[in-house]
Every structure is written in structure tokens, then in C-alpha cells.
Amino acid sequence: MFGSTNRSTLNSHHMSAAEFTSDFYGLTNMLNAFAYNLTKNSDDAKDLYQETAFRAMSNREKFKPGTNLKAWSFTIMKNIFINNYRKKMKANTIIDTTDNNYFLNSSKSRTIGNAAESDILIKELHKMIEDLDDGIRIPFNMHFEGYKYQEIADHMELPLGTVKSRIFFARKALKRQIEAHYGTSLRRHVAA
């Protein structure tokens, strides 16, 4: 008797494959936009979305119904992107086993770019977000992480309109800080 009760309890906590697939594909536009934001290339974004969809579908049983499918899916995509980036960086590492480091020394004329400027920019933007008042920073971060307005409102025990206003004010404050700190140079940097 215990076994049958336990089995029926488990079944009530699982989504059907059709429900999961339908809910996941409802996120397609947001996931494609996020993929493009990460890769900055439409072909790479399509590949990243496809890999995310495959990984989500093949790990469907790991998703806990009642939790945030959007945040779960975005986390999968972000992790795939990071892992692919690390693999790409590792693949670009040159190991020269020649006696006089011929290959390493022969490539000195090449210019190697780095992302130091972008890393500094990201760190400065994170600092700006951290400096926001908790009242607007917390809902802004939750929204950025993929939570829906209603989920944020429930979590913070605030009216829905208040949450939307606070996120709007956070965006507005960040925009003012960015323009004050970077002026038009940021727009040129982002466009490059």
C-alpha cells in the first residue's frame, strides 16, 4: 500500500512530456534573444538554442514542476555557452614542442586581442547594479535572472504594480549612471 501511494504522489509531481515541451517552446523567443545576446552572432545563437533545447528535453526529468522553467532553461543555456567558450579558449592554446619555440616565436607579428576592456566594463556595470538601493536592486536582479513579475511580487510580498515600477526605476537609474560615467563612449564601445 505504501508503494502505491508513493508512486501516485510521484506522478502528481511530474509534468508530462507534452506539457514540458509546450512550456519550453513557449520560451523560444526569449531563449533565442538571450542566445544572441551571449554570442552576438545569429548562427552561433541558433546553435546555442538548439543545444539548449536538446539538453533541456533530455534532462526533463530533472526539472521540478512548480519551479521557474524560464530560469532553469536560461541557466542551461548560460552553462552551455560558458563551457563552449572554455573549450574554444583551450583549443586556441598553442603548445610548442620545438627546440627553440619556433612556432611561438614565429607568430610574434600577429596581434592578439583580449577582452580586458569588456571585462572592466562588465565589472563596472555590476558595481553600478550593486550600488542601487535594495528596494529596486533586488527586483531588478530577480527579473534579470528570469523570474516573472508575479513571482517577484509573491516573493517580496509586494503588489505587482510596485514590482514593475521598481524594475523600471532601476533601469532608469542604471541608464543615468551609465550615461554620466561613460557618456557617448559606451555607445561606441557597445556598437564595436
N, C-alpha and C positions, 0 to 999 in steps of 0.2 A: 504494500500500500504506500509506504514511504517513497519508493522508487517512482511510482506512477505520479504521485503528487509533485515530486521534484521535477520530473520530465515535463509536466504540463506547466509548471511555473517557469521553467527554462524557455519553453516555446512561446510564452506570452511576452518574454523579454527580447525576442529576436525579430528583426524585420524580415519580411520575405525578400527574396532576390529581386522581385519585380518592384517592390516598394523602394528598396535601396537604390536600384538602378534609376528609377524615376526621380527620386530625390537628388541623386548625384548629378544626373543630366540636367536638372533644374539649375545647377550651379555652373553650367558650361560657360556662359558669358563672363561671369566673374572670374572663373579659373583661367580662361583664355586671356583676359585682361591682365591678371596677375602674372601669368606666364610671360606675356610680352614685356611687362614692367621689369621682370627679372632678367630676361635675355636680351631685350632691345633688338630682337630680330624675329620676324614673323615665322620663318621656317623653324628656327630653334624653339619658338614659343609653341608651335603646333606639335613638335616632337615632345616637348616637355609636358604638354597637356595629355598627349596620347599615353606617355609613360605613367603619368599620374592616374589616368583613368584605369589603365591596366592594373597598376599597383593597388588602387582602391578596390576594384572589383575582385581581385584575387585575395584581398585581405578583408573582405566584407565581414567575415565572422568576428573580426577584432573590433569592429565599430560597436559601441554601446548605444543602443537606442535610447533616446531621451537626452543624449548629449548633442553637442553642436557639430553637425556633419560638415558645415562650411569650414569651421576652424580645423577640424580633423583633416579635411581634404587639402586645405591650404598648407597645413603642416607637412603633409606627404609631399606636396609639390615643392615646398621650400627645401625639404631634406634631399629630394632628388636633385634639385638644382645645385645645392651645396656639394653633394657627393660627386656630381658630374664635373663641377668646377675643380674640385680637388684632384680628380682623375686627370683632367686636362692639364693642370699645373704639373702634376707628377710626370705626365707624358712629355712635357716640354723640358724636363730636366736633362741636361747634357752630361753624360759620363764619358770622359776622355781617358782611354787606357793607353794612348800612345806615349812613348818615352818622353817627348818634350812638350806634351799637351798641345800638339799640332792643331787639333780641331778647335780647342778653346781659344788658342792664340790667333788662329786664322779668322775668327769671326769678330775681332775687335772693331772692325769698321761698321758693324751693324749697330743700330740704335735700338736699345731695349727700353720700352716704356714701362712704367709702373703705375699703380693705382693710388699712389700716396696722396695725391690731391683729392681724389674721390673719397679715400678713407678719412682724411681730415674733415672733409665736408660732411660726411655721414656722422662722424663723432660730434661735430659742432651742432648738427641738427638734433641729434639725440639729446645733447645738453640743453638745447632750447626747449625741447619737449619736457625734460626733467624739471626745468625751471618754472613750468606752468603751475598755477595753483592746482592743488589736488582735486578741487571741485570740477575742474574742466579737463585736467590731465587724465584722470582715471577713466572717465567715459570715452575720451578720445582714444586712449590706448586700447581699451576693450574693443571699440569699433574697428580700429586698425587691425586687431588680431582676428577679426571675423565674427565677432558677436553681433547679433541683430539688436536694433534699438530696444525692442521689447525685452530681450534677455538682459540688457544692461539696466533697463528700468527696474526689472524684477530684482536683479542682484543688488542694486543700490537703493532699492525701495523708494524710488522717485517716480513722479508722473512721466509718461512717455514724452510729452512736450518739453519738459525740463531737460531730459537727456538729449534730445535733438538740439535744443538751444545751447547746451553746454558744449556739445561737439562742434557746433557752428562757431561759438566764441573761441574755442581752442584753435580751430583752423584760422580764424581771423587774427588771433594773437600771434600765431606762428608766422603768418604771412607778413604781418607788420615787422616782426623781429628779423625775418629773412631779408626783407627789403631794406631795413635800417642797417643791417650788418653787411650785406653783400651788394646792395643796390642793383645795378643792371649787370654787374659782372657775373652774378649767379645765373642769370638767364642765358648769357653767352656760354657759360660752362656747361649748363644742362643741355643746351642745343648742340654742343660739340660732339 
